């Protein structure tokens, strides 16, 4: 079977469009990853600052609950898995809810 001249000529263009799309997607993924990491770091710094402040005291049970969340995280950074990052993110999100709930001191 012989390809028509039209299909032979469009294949390089489709290939170039695909490569350009992948390069753009790679760039977007880098930016999303950078922003995601920055947001997660910001949340951790907020928690550290809150817990470090003398007037940001929480009931002992809430500290214990947050400590339990930290202890439950099992990550293997050397494997570079999204699952590990998701575990950290979930724990930080849960601790933020505990620390900054409207009735956090009650």
VENPE-V397983 format. One line per field, one symbol per residue. ss: DSSP state (H for helix, E for strand, - for the rest). phi: phi as a letter, one per 30 degrees, with the letter a starting at -180 (. if undefined). psi: psi as a letter, one per 20 degrees, with the letter a starting at -180 (. if undefined). A space follows every 50 residues. Layout:
# VENPE-V397983
ss: ???
phi: ???
psi: ???
This chain:
# VENPE-V397983
ss: ----HHHHHHHHHHHHHHHHHHHHHHHHHHHHHHHHHHHHHHHHHHHHHH HH-HHH---HHHHHHHHHHHHH----HHH--HHHHHHHHHHHHHHHHHHH ------
phi: .cddddddddeddddddddddddddddddddddddddddddedddddddd ddddccdcdedddddddddddddbbbeddidddddddddddddddddddc dececb
psi: ppqrhghhhhghgggggggggggghggghggggghggggggggggggggg hhphjkprqhhhghghghgghipoqnhhikqhgghhgggggggghggghj qhlhj.
